[in-house]
């Protein structure tokens, strides 16, 4: 009896110690974040002396452990882990209501006190170091007209590079050179190019020729294309599939929450004749919303609101399911488009870029276009997002704010969704009697072989309703003394000039090819660019376009515009803002001012009025 009495205080002490350990490991069940420390999952062996433990105490301890585990399990509907693991701890989100989601992590308490402690649940996403991906590119070289008189390229309506670079500068980071694409900087802005007068020809081509702002001995040729406008009310019926990345990498305020807000803006613009489906993908793909009329906005918005991030990224499976839904709800003579919203961080399933591009290109032939919207930072795969849009007959934009989402999906809804001309190619033949050298600014990943211009099997960029496309050529006139390339020892330079002497009034000849939607044969537009078009001074639009190209060059190292530095480029941009109702040109000047100290650390920041 005395022996049992002596053991009773010990058993009570052990039970008390276990209760304290269980409370510390369970922590509060609501309010604030919960820290789960695996070191409290079991009593250390040193606290359990073998020579003093009794059967009664073991039974009491096991009963208490089972009860505590049951209470903890009942109080948590779901536990998700996010963030990088540090010092053996994991960050656990607050309990949330049960909801269908791409991936969940269940918590299982240890079966018994004497079992080894269970490992902590792995985080569903651990943000790595900066792994953003950009395609490597080199600036277009200066071409000697006598050797290479013809320049051929595909048009590009993407704007993602400018918005993405703006995000980086806002974060206080100098953008990597490969993230800067001059043509996407140029095409972000409106230059007032005249639009087509009728739908018979889907766009109008205009040109301007003037001395280059950075060197008056050179000339700057601007080619502008403007598609005809289509009011939202008269857009054809749209069959849209929102393909949304809900993987763990999207669990960031600038990713899935901003994405949901962006798509909600577009959903509110839909009409009864439109249809929208929602497909998500993480570790696997799933259908969240089958094809639904656009006027059932409550259902569409509710489906968007329930989305949560978690799991790995199986983009290939998601793309296949999205195209299947697009085919199911196909609208004849309407808009059939998949809108892929992602950070591009595909890491399971079909991760080979070539395989994804082939998949998208095959679906393009069935009349289903692909638009890509990029989100987030740290792991953004710009190279893949841009490439998929190119091969999918779509466009690529980067969403860095709600304002940019409204611009792309609401204000430019017609140009984003409705294609008015396909496979648009530009070819410029320069007259060697007038032009010694030339250089195309930007479009490096859109260059085509000379013979591709008339080959209708070669894919090129598309133009949407109301879209503007702008291209700039830097020209060195014959006899200007501003040639960059050294003269050749051999060659019939005089003979080449004589060849173009009979067309002395022509600087160049401009040709464009395009296909109407649903047609397989291209149509040709051509017009001469005459020397008489040379203006004494560039227009405000041309000066502003030049400053945009100059800014892109400065971000890439500043090697292509002679000695045109920050002060001169900024002065040109400030003086060319003109009528700026949207504030985008003023925003550009402010962006340049913010970027300069990142490129020139010793520069003094100057803020525009």
Buried (B, 14 or more C-beta within 10 A) or exposed (E): EEEEEEBEEBBEEBBEBBEEBBEEBBBEEEEEEBEBBBEBBBBEEEEBEEEEBBEEBBEBBBEBBBEBBEBBEEEBEBBBBBBEEEEEBBBBBBBEEEEEBBBBBEBEBBEEBEEEEBEBBEBBBBBEEEEBBBBEBEBBEBBBBBEEBBBBBBBBBBBBBBBBBBBBBEEEEBBBBBBBBBBBBBBBBBBBBEBBEEEEBBBBBBBBBBBBBBBEEBBBBBBBBBBBBBEEEEBBBBBBBBBBBBBBBBBBEBBBBBBBBBBBBBBEBBEEBBBBBBBBBBBBBBBBBBBBBBEBBEEBBEBBEBBBBBBBBBBBBBBBBBBBBBBEBBBEEBBBBBBBBBBBBBBBBBBEBEEBBEBBBEBBEEBBBBBBBBBBBBBBBBBBBBBBBBBBBBBBBBBBBEEBBBBBBBEBBBBBBBBBBBBBBBBBBBBBBBBBBBBBBBBBBBEBEEEBBBEBEBBBBBBBBBBBBBBBBBBBBBEBEBBBEEEEEEEEBEEBBEBBEEBEEBBBBBBBBBBBBEEEEBEEBEEBBBBEEBEEEBBBBBBBBBBBBBBBBBBBEBEBBBEBBBEBBBEBBBEBBEEBEEEEBBBBBBBBBBBBBBBEEEBEEEEEE
